[in-house]
Amino acid sequence: MLQFEPYMPHPALRQYIRSYWLICGSNTKESLELVPDGYPEMFFVLANAVHMPQFNGSSRWSAASDTGVIGQVSGRFTFEMEAGSMLFCVKFYPWTPHLLFKLPAWQLNDAALDMGSVSARPAFRELRERVAGCREIPQAVTLLNDFFLEQFKDLSGENPFVMHVVQQIFRQNGVVSMDQLSGSFRTSRRYIELLFRQHIGFSPKQYARIIRVKKASMYLLDPRFKGQIREVAGQLDYYDQSHFLKDFKAVVRQSPSAFLQDHLNLSETSVLRYLDQWDYS
């Protein structure tokens, strides 16, 4: 069974980085299937092969790449992890890649890109070797903390408005309309959409659906809901169950009942550990 271990970033980085996390493979080849959560990632393959996913049939990935960036993802994706593999990731907040790499966030949509194609700066190209040279993961965390503290020291281009809109979507678990967002922030829908595409990658509507469906997948596995699909749909204000099924299938690539069936063998401890990974508060 795959082993998951989270690590927290330096306090000064917590508006940019949600967490670091490590996935260790077992002694057999396994698949790591992930429902999109709205957080872009930087990844480091530290041991054996981890085959990067293809997104929506796209070939914007490299099986040979061992360090890179995954942008916003519109549907469930899979890492193929060879026996004994190790995958170490930096889970960014949605606005961070645009600030860090100085490029439009939409260029990273549905892609796992090699670090060299994301940034030409030598510091990023050298980062892979520096992380790989660490003997233990806490040492890698310290190295990355120091690296990102330096990168964010003189950061420019932050947009508090975008951050506030994303945080509202988080707080409402994606249950928010464009009219509500434009009304809350007293600005036009068009303005919010343009900013989101540049800073986040997706439109606010698409991003909110990702968050809402991710939350639905969490509720389906949460022991409190006992896998009751109708209750989960109602909890997220899906009053039309066909709408819920349509959104869920669009993101998860399967029905809620099939998703539950795939997770029947997870222990309650594993489920709770899975749920603890995500924070939309």
HELIX and SHEET records of a PDB file:
HELIX    1   1 PRO A   11  LEU A   13  5                                   3    
HELIX    2   2 THR A   96  PHE A  101  1                                   6    
HELIX    3   3 ALA A  105  LEU A  108  5                                   4    
HELIX    4   4 MET A  115  VAL A  118  1                                   4    
HELIX    5   5 PRO A  122  ALA A  132  1                                  11    
HELIX    6   6 ILE A  137  GLN A  151  1                                  15    
HELIX    7   7 PRO A  160  ARG A  171  1                                  12    
HELIX    8   8 MET A  178  PHE A  185  1                                   8    
HELIX    9   9 ARG A  189  HIS A  199  1                                  11    
HELIX   10  10 PRO A  204  LEU A  221  1                                  18    
HELIX   11  11 ILE A  229  GLN A  235  1                                   7    
HELIX   12  12 GLN A  241  VAL A  252  1                                  12    
HELIX   13  13 PRO A  256  ASP A  262  1                                   7    
HELIX   14  14 GLU A  268  LEU A  275  1                                   8    
SHEET    1   A 6 GLN A   3  TYR A   7  0                                        
SHEET    2   A 6 ILE A  17  CYS A  24 -1                                        
SHEET    3   A 6 MET A  86  PHE A  92 -1                                        
SHEET    4   A 6 GLU A  41  ALA A  47 -1                                        
SHEET    5   A 6 THR A  67  ILE A  70 -1                                        
SHEET    6   A 6 ALA A 112  ASP A 114 -1                                        
SHEET    1   B 3 GLU A  30  LEU A  34  0                                        
SHEET    2   B 3 PHE A  77  MET A  81 -1                                        
SHEET    3   B 3 VAL A  50  HIS A  51 -1                                        
END                                                                             
